[in-house]
Amino acid sequence: MEFSLELPEQSYDSDNLFSVFGRAVYLALRFEEQCLGLAFLAGFPNPQKVLSSETQTGAFAQELEKKITEPYLADSLEFLRSLMKINTKINSKKKPQKSSTDKLNDILNKARIARNELLHAPGPFFPTQDATPELDTERLNTILLDLAGGHRSVVLLASGVLQKPISNIERAQSYPENVLGWVLGSRTD
């Protein structure tokens, strides 16, 4: 590690890198803000701690599962569960079935970890002073998809808590892909 007050050279590549990184950080902050808002709405004790650890995120998922049993969450829950089934089919090969709380916990924890990596350990996304700016797009794609999955789940659950249906189901279904396009500069929405 070099301690320096040098700023990166401004170039087309560095501008593009910081633009992409800025949009990714915006998504991470938006996910965090909306998690805290949902925790407050759901009556979670100490909403500010929801993303502080795997244990706290698990407790949040359990609290949400209790709220999910309430009738006004049925539509959001059913859609969220269908998305979880799709994700499970894509991401697993004959693994033991998980409960919906465990699946929600997995989604929220992946998003929490992605948020933390992006905000607190962004080293792989920044070049050294001597290097040409390069973006680890494979790692960034994974981080963005995890964040988008968590964000989508929070929004769907919040729509149930607030008793406001999702206005555009197709947008909710394609949200992770739209996030990739928006952050990386080829928005499809």
N, C-alpha and C positions, 0 to 999 in steps of 0.2 A: 504494500500500500504506500502510495506517495502522498504526502501532505503538501498541498499546494493551493494557491489562490488563483491559479490559471483557469480561465474559462475555456470550454471547448471551442475550437475553431468553428465559425459559422459557415456552413456550406449547405448545399441542397440536401446531401445525405444526413447531416446532423439535424437540420431543420425537420426532415421527414421523421427521423428517429424520435426527436423530442415531441413532435406532433402526435405520433402513434402512442408514445408513452403517456402523454397528457390525457388522451382520450381513455386509455386503459385505467389510469388513476381516477379519472372522473367516474368510470363505471364502478370501481372499487368503493369509492366514497359514497356513491348513490346506493349501492347494495347495503353498506353499513348503516346509512341514514334510515333506509326503509326497514331494515331489520330492527333497529331501535324503535322506530315508530310502531311496527307490528307488535313488538314486545310490550310496549306501553299500552296499546289498544287491547291486547290479550290479557292484561293484568299481570304480566310476569314480574316477580319481585326483582328489583335492581335491573331494569332494562338495559342500562349502560354496560352490564357485564355479559350480555348475551353472546358476544363474539370473543370473550376474553380467554376461553379455553374450550377444549373438547368436552369437558364435563358440563360446563355452562351451556354450550350449544346443545348438548344432549338433553339437558333439563328443559331447555326452551322447546325442543322438538316434542318432548313428552307433554309439556303444557299446551302446545298447539294441538296435539292429538286429542286432548281432553276437550278443547274448544271445537274441534272438528266434528265431534259427535252432535253438536248442536245443529238443529235443522237448517238454519240459514247458511251453513257452510257446505251443505251437501253437494251443490253443483260444482263449486270450486274444488272440493275434495275429490269428487269423481274425476274431474278433468286432470287434476294433479296426479291422482293414482294411475290414470291411463298413461300419462307421460312417464311416470316412474316405471310402469311395466315395459314401455318401449325402451327406456334407458337400460332396464335390467336385461332385456333380451339382447340388446346391442353389446352391453358391457360384461356379460357373464356367460359362461358355458357350464350349465348344470351345477351351479353353486346352490347351496341350501337357500330356500326362500326366506326372505327377511320380512318382518312386519312393516307396516306402512310407517310407523314411528322410526324404526331403524333406517328405512330408506330415506325419510325426510332428514334424519340426523346425518346420514352420509352426505346427502346433497348440501346441507347447510355447512357441514364441517369442511367439505372440499372447497366450498366457496370461501369460508373463513380462512383456510390455509392459503388459498390463492390470493386473497386480499392481503394477508400478512406478507406473503412473499413479494408481491408487487410493491407494497408500501414500505416495507422494512428491510428487504434484502434485494434491491433491484440491480445488483451488480452485473448479472448476465446481460442486462439490457443496455449498459453503458460501456462505451469503449474506454480503453486506457488513453492516456495523453498521446501516445504514439500511434495508436491504431485507427484505422478507418472505421467509422461507425458501421456496426453490423447489428442486425436484430436476430436474436434466436427465435425465429418465428414458430418453430415447433413447440418450444416451451411456452411462448406467449399464447399460442393457440390453446394449449391445455389450460393455462391460467384463465383465459377469457371464457372458455366453455364452462369451466367450473364456476366462475363468477356468474355467468349468465344463467346457468341452471339454478343456482341459489337465489338470484334476483327474481327470476320467473316464479319460483316457488313462493317467495315472500309476497310478491304482488298478487298471485292467485289466492293465497290464504287471506291477505288483507282485503281482497274483494269480497270474500265471504264474511269476514268480521264486520266490514262496513255495509254489508248487504247491497253491494253494487256489483252487478254482473260484469264480467270482462266484455268489453265492447267489440273486441276483434280477436276471436279465437285463433284465426290463421296467424295473426301477428304473434300471439303467445306461443304457438307451435313452432314458428320459425325464428323466434327471438335469438337463440344462441348463434345461428348462422348469420342473422342480421347484425349481431354484435361484432362478429369477426369482420364482416364487411365494413362496418362503420369504423371500427378501430384501425383496421389496416388500410382503409381508404378506398374500398370498393363497395360501398353501401348498396344493398339490394332492396332496401325498404323504401 
